[in-house]
């Protein structure tokens, strides 16, 4: 089966092949954008597909299957693709089993059913799991990018509390991330608090950026920019010894 560029590509693992075909047909006919690309009947075959580089956005898996159950399959998936959304799709209603599955990293549990409403619900849960995974991946990419820059970056929310600080910023001022997040802006001011209140905050709305070429010493410079939603982005750069950029 072929998925379009905007489709969510699902690999559905169930030892009942007739049921797998029904699910694939129902999802594609009754929902928009969810496409079942493969329907292996056991975990080993599904893992082989992943090892061969099959492009999928979500796994839909039964629990009771030959060779390996759904949670054993999940363990194999996590070794290969740690953040691939995994929806446990079973007839089981055992609360302990569901709780264990969620604790081990299953994205969601959906009980098997029939009818248009059921497949709309299933498709929506698949979309949500994929959306959450993509959002996490985006945050990770941004985090890697922010930690790759040479400048220290800190974001202060409109409420005056620290929302984010990259690794360089934490190292420059010897902060622990857990210690800093949620603290008031006074802790991250590039100059003393009186200067920030008198010069920085009144300046940023009209001029977008405030700069200080001598924060703390001649070895650092700082700038403060305001975003459209009222957040302040504090950027601090440490000069190389004896050099000014």
Backbone torsions as a table, in degrees:
resi	resn	phi	psi	omega
1	UNK	NA	144.9	-176.2
2	UNK	-109.2	134.0	179.0
3	UNK	-107.2	141.8	176.2
4	UNK	-74.8	172.9	-176.1
5	UNK	-60.3	-33.1	-176.6
6	UNK	-95.1	1.4	-176.4
7	UNK	-77.0	154.3	170.8
8	UNK	-96.9	119.0	-172.8
9	UNK	-95.1	121.3	-173.5
10	UNK	-113.9	137.1	170.3
11	UNK	-107.2	117.1	-176.1
12	UNK	-107.0	120.2	-177.5
13	UNK	-109.5	117.5	180.0
14	UNK	-158.9	136.4	-177.7
15	UNK	-78.3	-5.6	174.6
16	UNK	-95.3	95.6	-173.5
17	UNK	-64.4	-36.3	178.3
18	UNK	-63.2	-39.2	178.4
19	UNK	-67.2	-40.8	178.4
20	UNK	-59.2	-42.6	178.7
21	UNK	-64.6	-39.2	178.3
22	UNK	-63.1	-43.9	179.8
23	UNK	-63.1	-45.6	179.8
24	UNK	-60.1	-46.8	-179.7
25	UNK	-64.9	-42.1	-177.6
26	UNK	-67.7	-42.6	178.8
27	UNK	-62.6	-42.8	-176.2
28	UNK	-74.6	-29.7	180.0
29	UNK	-85.1	-33.7	-170.1
30	UNK	-105.8	-5.6	177.1
31	UNK	-132.2	165.2	-177.9
32	UNK	-109.7	125.4	171.1
33	UNK	89.2	-0.1	177.2
34	UNK	-106.4	117.6	-174.2
35	UNK	-124.1	127.0	175.0
36	UNK	-86.0	116.4	-174.3
37	UNK	-94.6	-25.0	178.1
38	UNK	-147.3	150.8	179.3
39	UNK	-135.1	64.2	177.6
40	UNK	-66.0	153.9	-176.2
41	UNK	-98.6	0.9	178.9
42	UNK	-152.5	160.8	-175.9
43	UNK	-64.2	-38.7	-177.1
44	UNK	-60.4	-44.0	179.0
45	UNK	-65.0	-40.8	179.3
46	UNK	-62.5	-42.3	178.9
47	UNK	-65.2	-34.5	176.0
48	UNK	-62.4	-42.2	176.5
49	UNK	-57.8	-43.5	179.7
50	UNK	-66.2	-41.1	178.2
51	UNK	-62.3	-30.3	-179.9
52	UNK	-84.7	1.6	174.1
53	UNK	89.7	20.4	178.4
54	UNK	-57.2	130.5	179.8
55	UNK	-86.7	110.1	177.4
56	UNK	-136.0	153.1	179.5
57	UNK	-103.2	-18.0	-176.6
58	UNK	-158.7	145.6	173.1
59	UNK	-106.8	135.4	175.8
60	UNK	-118.2	118.5	-170.6
61	UNK	-135.2	138.4	170.2
62	UNK	-72.8	170.1	177.0
63	UNK	-96.4	-56.7	-176.4
64	UNK	-85.1	105.8	-179.1
65	UNK	-139.5	157.1	178.7
66	UNK	-69.5	142.5	175.2
67	UNK	89.9	-48.0	-179.2
68	UNK	-157.8	138.2	177.7
69	UNK	-82.4	179.2	-174.2
70	UNK	-60.8	-37.0	-179.4
71	UNK	-74.8	-34.2	174.2
72	UNK	-66.5	-38.3	175.1
73	UNK	-62.3	-43.0	178.7
74	UNK	-57.1	-42.8	179.9
75	UNK	-59.7	-41.2	177.6
76	UNK	-66.1	-37.9	178.2
77	UNK	-64.7	-44.5	-177.4
78	UNK	-64.0	-29.2	175.9
79	UNK	-66.8	-30.0	-176.1
80	UNK	-95.9	-45.5	-177.8
81	UNK	-137.0	88.8	-170.3
82	UNK	-57.4	-27.9	-174.2
83	UNK	-115.8	12.9	178.3
84	UNK	-66.5	124.4	178.6
85	UNK	-55.8	137.3	-175.3
86	UNK	-134.6	111.6	179.9
87	UNK	-105.6	120.6	177.0
88	UNK	-82.3	118.7	-172.3
89	UNK	-121.8	96.4	-170.3
90	UNK	-138.7	172.8	172.7
91	UNK	-90.4	-5.6	-176.2
92	UNK	-72.2	139.5	175.5
93	UNK	-120.3	8.3	-179.7
94	UNK	-60.5	115.4	-176.2
95	UNK	-64.5	-35.5	178.8
96	UNK	-65.6	-39.8	178.4
97	UNK	-64.5	-45.0	179.8
98	UNK	-62.5	-43.5	179.2
99	UNK	-62.4	-42.5	178.3
100	UNK	-63.8	-41.1	179.7
101	UNK	-61.9	-45.2	180.0
102	UNK	-65.9	-37.5	178.9
103	UNK	-65.7	-30.4	-179.2
104	UNK	-86.3	-0.8	173.7
105	UNK	110.9	11.4	173.5
106	UNK	-66.7	136.0	-177.7
107	UNK	-70.6	-36.1	-178.6
108	UNK	-165.0	160.1	172.8
109	UNK	-120.8	128.0	176.7
110	UNK	-126.3	128.2	178.2
111	UNK	-78.9	138.5	-179.6
112	UNK	-60.3	145.7	179.6
113	UNK	-158.3	-162.9	-178.8
114	UNK	-149.2	164.8	176.9
115	UNK	95.8	160.2	-176.3
116	UNK	-57.4	-45.6	-177.7
117	UNK	-60.6	-38.6	180.0
118	UNK	-64.1	-44.8	-176.9
119	UNK	-72.9	-28.4	172.9
120	UNK	-65.6	-43.6	177.8
121	UNK	-61.8	-44.6	179.8
122	UNK	-61.7	-45.5	-179.9
123	UNK	-62.6	-40.9	179.3
124	UNK	-64.0	-38.0	179.4
125	UNK	-70.1	-35.0	175.3
126	UNK	-64.0	-46.4	179.7
127	UNK	-59.3	-42.8	-179.0
128	UNK	-63.5	-43.3	179.5
129	UNK	-62.5	-41.6	179.4
130	UNK	-67.9	-41.9	179.4
131	UNK	-61.7	-43.4	179.2
132	UNK	-64.4	-40.9	179.7
133	UNK	-66.0	-40.6	179.4
134	UNK	-66.9	-37.7	178.1
135	UNK	-63.9	-42.3	177.6
136	UNK	-62.8	-40.1	179.6
137	UNK	-65.2	-38.5	178.3
138	UNK	-64.0	-43.3	177.7
139	UNK	-61.0	-42.4	179.5
140	UNK	-62.7	-42.0	179.1
141	UNK	-63.8	-42.5	178.8
142	UNK	-64.5	-39.8	179.1
143	UNK	-62.3	-44.3	178.2
144	UNK	-62.5	-41.4	-179.8
145	UNK	-64.9	-44.3	-178.8
146	UNK	-67.0	-32.0	178.7
147	UNK	-79.2	-12.4	179.4
148	UNK	-86.7	-19.7	-179.1
149	UNK	-75.3	158.8	-177.8
150	UNK	-83.2	-20.3	-177.3
151	UNK	-86.1	150.2	171.2
152	UNK	-82.9	132.7	-177.6
153	UNK	-126.8	131.9	177.9
154	UNK	-135.3	136.7	179.8
155	UNK	-113.2	125.6	178.0
156	UNK	-108.6	124.4	-177.6
157	UNK	-69.2	168.8	179.3
158	UNK	-61.9	-20.3	178.3
159	UNK	-84.7	1.5	177.9
160	UNK	86.3	6.9	-178.8
161	UNK	-108.9	148.7	-177.8
162	UNK	-69.5	128.1	179.1
163	UNK	-104.7	-28.3	-174.6
164	UNK	-158.8	146.8	170.7
165	UNK	-148.5	131.7	-179.8
166	UNK	-81.1	173.2	-175.0
167	UNK	-61.2	-39.4	-179.0
168	UNK	-62.0	-44.1	179.6
169	UNK	-61.9	-44.8	-180.0
170	UNK	-60.7	-40.8	-179.7
171	UNK	-68.6	-39.7	-178.5
172	UNK	-59.6	-40.5	-174.9
173	UNK	-108.9	8.8	175.8
174	UNK	56.8	48.1	176.5
175	UNK	-101.2	153.0	164.5
176	UNK	-94.2	138.9	-177.9
177	UNK	-57.0	-46.3	-177.7
178	UNK	-63.7	-31.8	-179.4
179	UNK	-72.1	-32.7	-172.0
180	UNK	-89.1	-40.5	-175.1
181	UNK	-61.3	133.1	-179.4
182	UNK	89.3	-9.3	178.5
183	UNK	-76.5	160.5	178.0
184	UNK	-69.9	157.5	-174.9
185	UNK	-62.2	-23.9	-178.4
186	UNK	-56.5	-25.9	-178.9
187	UNK	-74.5	-19.9	-176.3
188	UNK	-116.3	9.9	-178.9
189	UNK	-57.8	131.8	-179.5
190	UNK	-71.6	-14.1	174.0
191	UNK	-136.8	-171.5	-179.2
192	UNK	-68.6	158.9	-173.4
193	UNK	-60.3	-36.5	179.7
194	UNK	-62.2	-39.2	178.5
195	UNK	-65.3	-42.3	180.0
196	UNK	-61.6	-47.3	-179.1
197	UNK	-64.9	-39.9	-175.4
198	UNK	-82.1	-33.3	-172.5
199	UNK	-115.6	-43.5	-171.3
200	UNK	-75.9	-57.7	-173.1
201	UNK	-62.6	-41.6	176.8
202	UNK	-67.8	-23.5	-173.4
203	UNK	-81.8	-38.7	-169.5
204	UNK	-64.0	-37.2	-176.4
205	UNK	-60.4	-39.7	-177.0
206	UNK	-87.4	-31.2	-171.8
207	UNK	-111.6	-2.8	173.2
208	UNK	70.2	-28.5	-178.1
209	UNK	-147.5	139.2	173.7
210	UNK	-118.2	138.4	-178.2
211	UNK	-126.7	147.9	174.9
212	UNK	-136.7	114.5	-176.9
213	UNK	-81.8	-0.6	-176.6
214	UNK	-138.0	47.0	179.9
215	UNK	-67.3	125.1	177.5
216	UNK	68.3	-41.8	-177.9
217	UNK	-165.6	177.7	177.1
218	UNK	-74.0	0.5	-176.9
219	UNK	-94.0	-2.3	-178.4
220	UNK	-138.7	152.2	169.9
221	UNK	-129.8	156.7	-178.0
222	UNK	-139.6	154.2	172.8
223	UNK	-140.9	152.7	177.7
224	UNK	-129.3	124.6	178.9
225	UNK	-120.7	148.0	177.5
226	UNK	-106.8	135.4	176.8
227	UNK	-87.1	164.3	-179.7
228	UNK	-58.0	-26.1	-179.0
229	UNK	-95.4	15.4	172.1
230	UNK	89.3	5.8	176.8
231	UNK	-83.5	151.4	177.4
232	UNK	-108.1	132.4	177.0
233	UNK	-108.3	113.1	-179.8
234	UNK	-97.0	122.6	179.5
235	UNK	-119.4	127.0	-179.3
236	UNK	-124.4	131.8	178.3
237	UNK	-121.0	134.7	177.0
238	UNK	-99.9	125.5	-179.3
239	UNK	-76.4	151.8	171.8
240	UNK	-66.9	151.3	-177.2
241	UNK	-53.8	123.4	176.8
242	UNK	80.5	3.4	-175.6
243	UNK	-126.3	146.6	172.0
244	UNK	-121.8	132.1	-178.6
245	UNK	-81.7	NA	NA
